[in-house]
Amino acid sequence: MINTNTIKPDMPVVCSLDGQFATVDHIEGAKLIKLTRDETGQHHYIPLNWVVSTEDGKVKIDRSGEEAMQQWSTRPN
């Protein structure tokens, strides 16, 4: 289990291939990370259970950036 206290605003979010695809806005509730607004002004949310590590000042997830962007949500559920 990831220590959510290590996830901070403005941390880069990187995919399983180490490419950055988002930035942390903040932790939303007990199960989500709210990402900063994209170029269209939209926030997105990813589940904390995607996170595999928070080493080197980055939040690394268990899937590709493309897959994450297909699966993220625009509203907290």
C-alpha distances in whole Angstrom, upper triangle without the diagonal:
4,7,9,12,12,13,17,20,21,19,19,17,18,18,17,21,20,23,22,22,21,21,18,21,18,15,17,16,13,12,14,15,19,20,24,27,28,32,33,31,29,25,22,19,16,13,10,8,11,9,8,9,11,14,17,17,16,13,13,13,13,17,20,21,24,22,20,23,24,21,20,22,25,24,21,21
4,6,9,8,9,13,16,18,15,16,14,15,16,16,19,18,20,19,20,19,18,15,17,15,13,15,15,12,11,12,13,16,18,21,24,25,29,30,29,26,23,20,17,14,12,8,8,10,7,7,7,8,11,14,14,13,10,11,11,13,16,19,20,23,21,18,21,23,21,19,21,23,23,20,20
4,5,6,8,11,15,17,15,16,16,17,19,19,22,20,22,21,21,20,18,15,17,14,12,14,14,12,12,13,13,16,18,21,24,26,29,31,29,27,23,21,18,16,14,10,11,13,10,11,9,8,11,14,13,13,11,13,14,16,19,22,22,25,24,21,24,26,23,21,22,24,23,21,21
4,5,5,9,12,14,12,15,14,16,18,19,22,20,21,19,20,17,15,12,13,10,8,11,11,9,10,10,10,13,15,17,21,23,26,28,25,23,20,18,15,13,12,8,11,12,10,11,10,9,12,15,13,13,10,13,13,16,19,21,21,24,23,19,21,24,21,19,20,21,20,17,19
4,5,7,11,14,12,15,15,18,20,21,24,22,23,21,21,19,16,13,14,11,9,12,13,12,13,13,12,14,16,18,22,24,28,29,26,25,21,20,18,16,15,12,15,16,13,14,12,10,12,15,12,13,12,15,16,19,22,24,23,27,26,22,24,27,24,22,22,23,22,20,21
4,6,10,12,10,13,13,15,18,19,21,18,20,18,19,17,14,12,13,11,11,14,15,14,14,14,12,15,15,17,21,23,26,28,26,24,21,20,18,16,15,12,14,15,12,12,10,7,9,11,9,10,9,12,14,17,20,22,21,25,24,21,23,26,24,21,23,24,23,21,23
4,7,9,7,10,10,13,15,17,20,17,18,15,16,13,11,8,10,8,8,11,13,13,13,11,9,11,12,14,17,19,23,24,22,21,17,16,14,13,13,10,13,13,10,12,10,7,10,11,9,8,7,11,12,16,18,19,18,22,21,18,20,22,21,18,19,20,20,18,20
4,6,6,9,11,14,17,19,21,18,18,16,16,13,10,7,8,7,8,12,14,14,15,13,10,11,11,12,16,18,21,23,21,20,16,16,15,15,15,13,16,16,13,15,13,10,12,12,9,9,9,13,15,19,20,21,20,23,23,20,20,24,22,19,20,20,20,18,21
4,6,9,11,14,17,20,22,19,18,15,15,11,8,5,5,5,8,11,14,16,16,13,10,9,9,9,12,15,18,20,17,17,14,14,14,14,16,14,18,17,15,18,16,13,15,15,11,11,11,14,16,20,21,21,19,22,23,19,19,23,21,18,19,18,18,17,20
4,6,9,12,16,19,20,17,16,12,13,9,6,5,6,8,11,14,18,19,18,15,12,11,9,8,11,13,16,18,16,16,14,14,14,15,17,16,19,18,16,18,16,13,14,13,10,10,10,14,16,20,20,20,17,20,22,18,18,22,21,18,19,19,20,19,22
4,6,9,13,16,17,14,13,10,11,9,6,5,8,9,11,15,18,18,17,15,11,12,10,10,14,15,17,20,18,18,15,15,14,14,16,14,17,15,13,15,12,9,11,10,6,6,7,10,13,17,18,18,16,19,20,17,17,21,20,17,19,19,20,20,22
4,6,10,13,14,10,9,6,8,6,5,6,10,12,14,16,20,20,18,15,12,12,10,10,13,13,16,19,18,17,15,14,14,13,15,14,17,14,12,14,12,10,11,10,8,5,6,9,11,15,15,14,12,16,17,14,15,18,18,16,18,19,20,20,23
4,7,10,11,9,8,6,6,5,5,7,10,12,13,15,18,18,16,13,10,11,9,10,13,13,16,18,18,16,14,12,12,10,12,12,14,11,9,11,10,9,11,11,9,6,5,6,7,11,11,11,9,13,14,11,12,15,15,13,15,16,18,18,20
4,7,8,5,5,4,6,7,9,10,14,15,16,18,21,21,18,16,13,14,12,14,16,15,18,20,20,19,17,15,14,12,14,13,14,11,10,10,10,10,11,11,11,7,6,5,6,9,9,9,7,11,12,10,12,15,15,14,17,19,21,21,22
4,5,5,5,6,7,9,12,13,17,18,18,20,22,21,18,16,14,16,14,16,18,17,19,21,22,20,18,15,15,12,14,13,14,10,9,10,11,12,13,14,14,10,9,6,5,7,6,5,5,9,9,8,10,13,13,13,16,19,21,21,22
4,5,8,10,11,13,15,16,20,21,20,22,24,23,20,18,17,19,17,20,22,20,23,25,25,23,21,18,17,14,15,15,14,10,10,9,11,13,13,14,15,12,10,7,6,5,5,5,8,10,10,10,13,15,15,15,19,22,24,23,24
4,6,9,11,14,16,18,22,23,23,25,27,26,23,21,20,21,19,21,22,21,22,25,26,24,23,20,20,17,18,18,18,14,13,13,13,15,15,15,16,13,12,9,9,9,8,6,8,11,11,12,14,16,17,17,21,23,26,26,27
4,6,9,12,13,16,19,21,21,24,26,25,23,21,18,20,17,19,21,19,21,24,24,23,21,19,19,17,18,17,18,14,13,12,12,12,12,12,13,10,10,7,9,10,10,9,9,12,14,13,15,17,18,18,21,23,25,25,27
4,6,9,12,14,18,20,21,23,26,26,23,20,18,18,16,16,18,16,18,21,21,20,19,17,18,16,18,18,19,15,14,14,14,14,14,14,14,11,11,9,10,12,11,8,7,10,12,12,13,16,17,16,20,21,24,24,26
4,6,8,11,14,17,18,20,23,23,21,18,15,15,12,13,14,13,15,18,18,17,16,15,15,14,17,17,18,15,14,15,14,13,14,13,12,9,9,9,10,13,12,10,8,11,13,11,12,15,16,15,18,19,21,22,24
4,7,10,13,16,17,19,22,22,20,16,14,13,10,11,12,10,12,15,15,14,13,11,13,12,15,16,17,14,14,15,16,15,17,16,15,11,11,10,11,13,11,9,6,9,11,9,8,12,13,12,14,15,18,19,21
4,7,9,12,14,15,19,20,17,14,11,10,7,7,9,8,11,13,13,12,10,9,10,10,13,14,16,14,13,16,15,14,16,16,14,11,10,11,11,14,13,12,9,11,13,10,9,13,13,11,13,13,16,17,19
4,6,9,12,14,17,18,17,13,10,9,6,6,9,9,12,15,13,13,10,10,11,11,14,14,17,15,13,16,15,13,15,14,11,9,9,11,12,16,16,15,12,15,16,13,13,16,16,13,15,15,16,17,20
4,6,8,10,14,15,14,11,7,6,5,6,10,11,15,17,15,13,10,10,9,10,12,12,15,14,12,15,14,12,14,15,11,10,8,11,12,16,17,17,14,17,18,14,14,18,17,13,14,14,15,14,18
4,7,9,13,15,14,11,7,5,5,5,8,11,14,16,13,12,9,10,10,11,13,13,17,16,15,18,17,15,18,18,14,13,12,15,16,19,20,20,17,20,20,16,16,19,18,14,14,13,14,13,17
4,6,9,11,12,9,6,5,7,8,12,15,18,19,16,15,11,11,10,11,12,11,15,15,14,17,16,14,17,18,14,13,12,15,16,19,20,21,19,21,21,17,18,21,19,15,15,14,14,12,15
4,6,8,8,6,5,6,9,11,14,17,21,21,19,16,13,12,9,10,10,9,12,13,12,16,15,13,17,19,16,14,12,15,15,18,19,21,19,22,21,17,18,20,18,15,14,15,14,11,13
4,7,7,5,5,6,10,12,14,17,21,21,18,15,12,11,8,10,9,10,13,14,14,18,18,17,20,22,19,18,15,17,17,19,20,22,20,22,21,17,18,20,17,14,13,13,11,8,10
4,6,6,8,9,13,16,18,21,24,24,21,19,15,14,11,12,10,10,13,15,15,19,19,18,22,24,21,20,17,19,18,21,22,24,23,25,23,20,21,22,19,16,15,15,12,9,10
4,6,9,11,15,18,20,23,27,27,24,21,18,16,12,12,9,8,11,13,13,16,17,17,20,23,21,19,16,18,17,19,21,23,23,25,23,19,21,22,19,16,16,17,15,11,11
4,7,10,13,17,19,21,25,25,23,20,16,14,10,9,6,5,7,10,11,14,15,16,19,22,20,18,15,16,14,16,17,20,19,21,19,16,18,19,15,13,13,15,13,9,9
4,6,9,13,15,17,21,21,19,16,12,10,6,6,4,5,8,10,10,14,15,15,19,21,18,16,13,14,13,15,16,18,17,19,17,13,15,16,13,10,10,12,10,7,9
4,6,10,12,14,18,19,17,14,10,8,6,5,6,6,10,10,10,13,14,13,16,18,15,13,10,12,11,14,15,17,15,17,16,13,13,16,13,10,11,11,11,9,12
4,7,9,12,15,16,13,11,7,6,5,7,9,10,13,13,13,17,17,16,19,20,17,15,12,15,14,17,17,18,16,18,17,13,13,16,14,10,10,9,9,8,11
4,6,8,12,13,11,9,6,5,6,8,11,12,15,14,13,17,17,15,18,19,16,13,11,13,13,16,16,16,13,15,16,12,11,14,14,10,10,10,11,11,14
4,6,10,11,9,8,6,7,9,11,15,15,19,17,17,20,19,17,20,20,16,15,14,16,16,20,19,19,15,17,18,15,13,17,16,13,13,11,13,14,17
4,7,7,5,5,4,7,10,13,17,18,21,19,20,23,23,21,23,23,20,18,17,19,19,22,21,20,16,17,18,15,13,16,16,13,13,10,12,14,18
4,5,5,5,6,8,12,14,18,19,22,20,20,23,23,22,24,23,21,18,17,19,18,21,19,18,14,15,17,14,11,14,15,13,13,11,14,16,19
4,6,7,10,12,15,18,21,23,26,23,24,26,26,25,27,26,23,21,20,22,22,24,22,20,16,16,19,17,14,16,18,16,16,14,17,19,23
4,6,9,11,15,18,22,24,26,24,25,28,28,27,29,29,26,24,23,24,23,26,23,22,18,18,19,18,14,16,18,15,15,12,15,18,21
4,7,10,14,17,20,22,25,23,24,27,27,26,28,28,25,23,22,23,23,25,24,23,19,19,21,18,15,17,18,15,14,11,13,16,19
4,7,10,13,17,19,22,20,21,25,25,24,27,27,24,22,20,21,20,23,21,20,17,17,18,15,12,14,15,12,10,7,10,13,16
4,7,10,14,16,19,17,18,22,22,21,24,24,21,19,17,19,18,20,19,19,16,17,17,14,12,14,14,10,9,6,8,10,13
4,7,10,13,15,14,15,19,20,19,22,23,20,17,15,16,15,17,16,16,13,14,14,10,9,11,10,6,6,5,7,8,11
4,7,9,12,11,13,16,17,17,21,22,19,17,14,15,13,15,15,15,13,15,14,10,10,12,9,6,5,6,7,7,9
4,7,9,7,9,13,14,15,18,20,18,15,11,12,10,11,11,13,12,13,11,8,9,11,8,5,7,9,10,9,10
4,5,6,8,11,13,14,18,20,19,16,12,12,10,11,12,14,14,16,13,10,12,13,10,8,9,12,12,10,10
4,5,6,9,11,11,15,18,16,14,10,11,9,11,13,15,15,17,15,12,15,16,13,11,13,15,15,12,13
4,5,8,11,12,16,19,18,15,12,11,9,9,11,15,15,17,15,12,15,16,13,12,14,17,17,15,14
4,6,9,11,15,17,17,13,10,8,5,6,8,11,12,14,11,9,12,14,11,11,13,16,17,15,15
4,6,8,11,14,13,10,7,6,4,6,9,12,13,16,14,11,14,16,14,13,16,18,19,17,18
4,7,9,13,13,11,8,6,5,6,10,13,14,17,15,14,17,19,17,16,19,22,23,21,21
4,6,9,10,8,6,5,7,9,12,15,15,19,18,16,19,21,19,18,21,23,24,22,23
4,7,6,5,5,6,9,12,15,16,16,20,20,17,19,22,21,19,21,23,24,22,23
4,5,6,7,8,11,14,16,18,18,22,22,19,22,25,24,22,25,26,27,26,27
4,6,9,10,13,16,18,19,18,22,23,21,23,26,25,24,26,27,29,27,29
4,7,10,13,16,18,19,18,22,22,20,21,25,24,22,24,25,26,25,27
4,6,10,13,15,15,14,18,18,16,17,21,20,18,21,22,23,22,24
4,7,10,12,13,12,16,16,13,15,18,17,15,18,19,20,19,21
4,7,9,10,10,14,14,12,14,17,16,15,18,20,21,20,22
4,6,8,9,12,11,9,12,14,13,12,15,18,19,18,19
4,7,9,12,10,9,13,14,13,13,17,20,21,20,20
4,7,8,6,6,10,11,10,12,15,18,20,20,20
4,5,5,6,9,10,11,12,16,18,21,21,22
4,5,5,6,9,10,10,14,16,19,19,21
4,5,5,6,9,10,14,16,19,20,21
4,5,5,6,9,12,15,18,19,19
4,5,5,6,10,12,15,15,16
4,5,5,9,10,14,15,16
4,6,9,11,14,16,16
4,7,10,12,13,13
4,7,9,10,11
4,6,7,8
4,7,9
4,6
4
